């Protein structure tokens, strides 16, 4: 399917289900010319639902052609109806207006028009506000660019507009900019509040699964890779914490600094290669490692960098699995602990987990 590069697109489809067991697996899938997935938004289809319209929004990036699919992979039981699919170019959905995200409106021959003089101030009032402040929806009717009285833009004239927008990942996930000054101001204020309220001895920096990054002018610099950007970001955040609390102990999730996990090229919608991000980690930072799938390589990577590690185990699986992980780590004295990790707030197996972990720990002594 042909389209224009570097444009925002909206796709929608009407879906109806009846006892459809694979409702969570229904997708609108968009692949670029190189096979890269361009949208990761979940449709949130229910097992039983009447006709409901579902949406995704994506940027075509540098693609002139895409592969476009609507369907289900791994269907089991029930019925699914699909109707009235639409793919259309759009603009200004979840429009970003901040330093590093300029809005430029110009004529085909290069005349740049002025906001407030040639066109009204353009703001997406729903960005980060649906269903409430701090939350992002996949799609809403975008704002329109409207001319001012006396505008130099003529009725029916073709204009070119450069703008920046965010996209949601899975169920409304949106990543902050890694380079914007305002982000660091907010972090500094939050660290100050946490320090004053709780006086913690240890801070866990929540760097994990950063799936959109390095696109805007605040973070994308010529000659700097995505990995170098992330390294600079984590250095600044660590410095902010230590400025507030010089004695603080810092921990950090492993995946974005692990070449055997997410610190790699072509990670989701990150612009560029994330390898080298681990160069931003201070040596005394404790890595909370959750890469059980490639445990030996991951543990060795951080061990070679001189980091102590905590194994983040369980993840609502079999509590016995921590035994195998600790066996892999038996020759790495820098593994200093384990953590019972649950997504479902299920602490019913924490004692079993502890017994398995302590049993192996005793064997290591």
C-alpha positions in Angstrom: 0.0 0.0 0.0 1.4 3.4 -1.0 1.5 6.4 1.3 3.5 9.6 1.9 6.6 9.5 4.1 6.8 11.4 7.4 3.0 11.8 7.6 0.6 11.1 10.4 -2.0 8.4 9.6 -5.2 7.3 11.2 -6.7 3.8 10.7 -10.0 2.7 12.0 -12.3 -0.3 11.8 -15.7 -1.5 13.1 -15.6 -4.8 15.0 -18.2 -7.0 16.5 -17.6 -10.2 18.6 -19.5 -13.1 20.0 -17.7 -15.3 22.5 -14.5 -14.5 20.7 -11.8 -16.0 22.9 -8.9 -14.3 21.1 -10.3 -10.8 21.5 -7.0 -9.5 22.9 -5.1 -10.7 19.9 -7.1 -8.7 17.3 -4.8 -6.2 15.6 -4.4 -3.4 13.1 -0.9 -4.2 12.1 1.3 -1.7 10.1 4.7 -2.7 8.8 7.2 -0.5 7.0 9.2 -1.4 4.0 12.0 -2.8 6.1 9.5 -4.8 8.2 9.6 -2.4 11.2 6.3 -2.2 13.0 4.9 1.3 13.0 2.1 1.0 15.5 1.8 -0.9 18.8 -1.6 0.4 20.1 -3.9 -2.3 21.6 -7.5 -2.2 20.3 -9.0 -3.3 23.6 -11.6 -5.5 21.9 -14.0 -7.3 24.3 -14.9 -11.0 24.1 -18.5 -10.0 23.5 -19.3 -6.6 22.0 -21.7 -4.9 19.6 -20.4 -3.0 16.7 -17.6 -0.7 18.0 -15.1 1.5 16.2 -11.4 1.0 17.0 -8.5 3.2 16.1 -4.7 3.4 15.7 -2.5 6.3 14.8 1.0 6.0 13.4 3.7 8.0 11.6 4.8 6.6 8.2 8.4 7.7 9.0 10.5 7.3 5.9 8.2 4.8 4.2 6.6 5.2 0.9 4.9 1.8 1.1 3.5 -0.2 4.0 1.9 -3.6 4.6 -1.4 -3.1 6.3 -3.3 -5.9 8.1 -6.5 -6.3 10.1 -7.2 -9.6 11.8 -6.3 -12.0 14.5 -3.3 -14.2 15.0 -4.0 -17.4 17.0 -7.8 -17.4 16.9 -9.5 -20.0 19.0 -13.3 -19.9 19.4 -16.2 -17.6 18.8 -17.1 -15.2 16.0 -15.6 -12.0 14.7 -17.1 -9.5 12.3 -14.9 -6.8 10.6 -16.4 -3.9 8.6 -15.7 -0.5 7.1 -12.0 -0.2 7.5 -10.4 3.2 6.9 -6.9 4.4 6.4 -6.5 8.2 6.1 -3.8 10.8 6.4 -4.5 13.1 9.4 -2.6 15.8 11.3 -2.3 17.2 14.9 -3.5 14.2 16.8 -1.7 14.4 20.2 0.1 17.4 18.9 3.2 18.4 20.9 3.8 22.1 21.5 7.0 22.6 23.6 10.6 23.5 23.2 12.2 21.1 20.8 8.9 20.5 18.9 8.5 23.5 16.6 5.4 24.0 14.4 6.3 25.4 11.0 3.8 26.5 8.5 5.1 27.6 5.1 4.1 28.0 1.5 5.3 25.7 -1.3 7.9 28.3 -2.3 9.3 28.6 1.2 7.5 31.6 2.8 7.1 30.9 6.6 3.9 32.0 8.1 3.5 33.4 11.6 1.3 31.9 14.3 -1.1 34.5 15.7 -0.8 36.6 12.6 -1.4 34.3 9.7 -3.1 31.5 11.6 -4.6 31.1 15.0 -2.6 29.5 17.9 -2.8 25.8 17.3 -3.2 23.6 20.4 -4.5 20.1 20.9 -6.6 20.6 24.0 -7.0 16.8 24.5 -3.3 15.8 24.4 -2.5 14.2 27.7 -6.0 14.8 29.0 -8.0 11.8 28.1 -9.7 10.4 30.1 -8.0 12.7 32.7 -4.8 14.7 33.1 -1.7 12.7 32.5 -3.4 10.1 30.3 -3.3 9.8 26.5 -5.9 8.3 24.2 -5.0 6.7 20.8 -7.2 8.9 18.7 -9.5 11.9 19.0 -10.7 14.4 16.5 -7.7 16.7 16.1 -7.7 20.5 16.1 -7.9 22.4 12.9 -5.5 25.0 11.6 -7.6 28.2 11.2 -6.6 31.4 9.5 -6.7 34.8 11.1 -8.3 37.9 9.5 -5.9 39.4 7.1 -3.8 36.2 6.8 -1.2 36.0 4.0 -2.5 32.5 3.4 -5.1 32.5 0.7 -8.3 30.5 0.5 -7.5 27.2 -1.3 -3.7 27.7 -1.1 -1.6 24.6 -0.6 0.6 24.9 2.5 3.2 22.6 4.1 3.1 22.0 7.9 5.9 20.5 10.0 4.8 19.3 13.5 5.6 16.8 16.2 3.2 14.4 17.8 3.4 11.5 20.3 2.0 8.0 19.8 0.7 5.6 22.4 2.2 2.2 23.0 -0.1 -0.7 23.9 -2.6 0.7 26.5 -1.9 4.4 26.5 1.8 4.3 27.3 3.6 7.5 26.4 7.3 8.2 27.0 8.7 11.5 28.2 11.4 13.3 26.2 14.9 12.2 27.3 16.4 15.6 26.6 13.9 18.3 27.4 15.0 20.7 30.2 11.5 20.6 31.7 11.7 16.9 32.3 14.8 17.3 34.5 13.1 20.2 36.4 10.1 17.9 37.2 12.4 15.1 38.3 14.4 17.4 40.6 11.2 18.6 42.2 9.9 15.0 42.6 13.2 13.9 44.1 13.1 16.8 46.6 9.6 15.9 47.7 10.4 12.2 48.1 13.5 13.0 50.1 11.6 15.4 52.4 8.7 13.1 52.9 10.4 9.7 53.2 14.2 10.1 53.6 14.8 6.9 51.7 18.2 5.3 51.8 17.7 3.8 48.3 16.1 5.1 45.1 15.1 2.8 42.2 15.3 4.7 39.0 12.4 3.5 36.8 14.2 3.2 33.4 12.6 0.3 31.6 10.9 -0.3 28.3 11.5 3.2 26.8 9.7 2.6 23.5 9.7 6.0 21.8 12.7 8.3 21.9 15.2 10.5 20.1 12.9 12.2 17.6 12.4 15.8 18.7 15.0 18.6 18.5 15.4 18.6 22.3 16.9 15.1 22.2 18.0 14.3 18.6 21.4 15.8 18.0 23.6 15.0 14.9 26.3 12.6 15.8 24.7 11.4 19.0 23.2 7.9 19.1 20.1 7.0 21.0 22.3 5.0 23.4 24.4 8.1 24.0 21.3 10.1 24.6 20.0 7.7 27.2 23.4 7.5 28.8 23.5 11.3 29.2 19.9 11.3 30.6 20.7 8.8 33.3 23.9 10.6 34.3 21.8 13.8 34.8 19.1 12.1 36.8 21.6 10.3 39.0 23.3 13.7 39.6 20.0 15.2 40.5 19.3 12.5 43.2 22.8 12.8 44.6 22.6 16.6 44.7 19.5 16.2 46.9 20.9 13.2 48.9 24.6 12.7 48.5 24.4 9.4 50.5 21.6 7.9 48.4 22.1 4.4 47.1 20.9 4.1 43.5 19.3 1.1 41.8 18.1 0.9 38.2 16.2 -1.6 36.0 18.4 -3.6 33.7 16.7 -3.8 30.3 17.5 -0.5 28.7 21.2 -1.0 29.5 21.5 -4.6 28.5 22.6 -5.4 24.9 21.0 -8.9 25.4 17.6 -7.3 26.1 16.4 -3.8 25.0 19.6 -1.8 24.6 19.8 -2.5 20.8 19.0 -1.2 17.4 15.4 -1.0 16.1 13.8 -1.2 19.6 10.1 -0.4 19.1 9.9 3.2 17.9 13.2 4.5 19.3 15.1 6.4 16.6 18.5 4.9 16.4 20.7 2.3 18.2 20.5 2.1 22.0 23.8 0.2 22.4 26.2 2.0 24.6 23.5 3.3 27.0 25.2 1.4 29.8 28.1 3.9 29.7 25.9 6.3 31.6 25.7 4.1 34.6 27.8 4.9 37.6 29.8 1.9 38.7 28.2 1.9 42.2 24.7 1.8 40.8 22.9 -1.5 41.6 21.3 -3.1 38.6 17.9 -4.8 39.1 18.1 -7.5 36.5 15.0 -9.0 35.0 16.5 -10.7 31.9 15.9 -14.3 33.1 15.6 -15.4 29.4 19.3 -14.6 28.7 20.5 -14.8 32.3 24.0 -15.9 31.7 24.8 -13.3 29.1 23.0 -10.5 30.9 24.6 -11.2 34.3 28.0 -11.4 32.7 27.5 -8.1 30.9 26.8 -6.1 34.1 29.4 -8.1 36.1 32.0 -7.0 33.6 31.0 -3.4 34.2 31.5 -3.8 37.9 27.8 -3.5 39.0 26.2 -5.3 41.9 23.0 -7.0 40.8 19.6 -7.9 42.3 17.6 -10.6 40.5 14.0 -9.5 39.9 12.3 -12.9 39.9 8.8 -14.4 39.9 6.7 -12.1 37.6 3.6 -14.1 38.5 5.2 -17.3 37.3 6.6 -20.3 39.1 8.4 -19.3 42.3 10.8 -22.2 41.9 12.3 -20.5 38.8 14.5 -18.3 41.1 16.5 -21.4 41.9 17.7 -21.9 38.3 18.5 -18.2 38.0 20.6 -18.3 41.1 22.4 -21.4 39.9 23.4 -19.4 36.8 24.6 -16.6 39.0 26.5 -18.9 41.4 29.9 -17.8 40.2 29.1 -14.1 40.3 29.6 -12.8 43.8 28.3 -9.3 42.7 24.7 -10.7 42.8 23.7 -9.3 46.1 20.0 -10.1 46.4 16.7 -11.1 44.8 13.4 -9.4 44.6 9.9 -10.8 44.4 8.3 -9.0 41.5 4.6 -9.1 40.7 2.4 -7.3 38.2 -0.8 -8.6 39.7 -0.2 -7.5 43.3 -0.2 -11.2 44.1 2.0 -11.8 47.2 0.5 -15.2 48.0 3.7 -17.0 46.9 6.3 -14.8 48.5 7.1 -17.3 51.2 7.6 -20.1 48.7 9.8 -17.7 46.6 11.9 -16.8 49.6 12.4 -20.5 50.6 13.7 -21.4 47.1 15.9 -18.3 47.0 17.3 -18.8 50.5 17.9 -22.5 49.9 20.1 -21.7 46.9 21.7 -18.8 48.7 22.8 -21.1 51.6 24.3 -23.5 49.0 26.4 -20.6 47.6 28.0 -19.8 50.9 
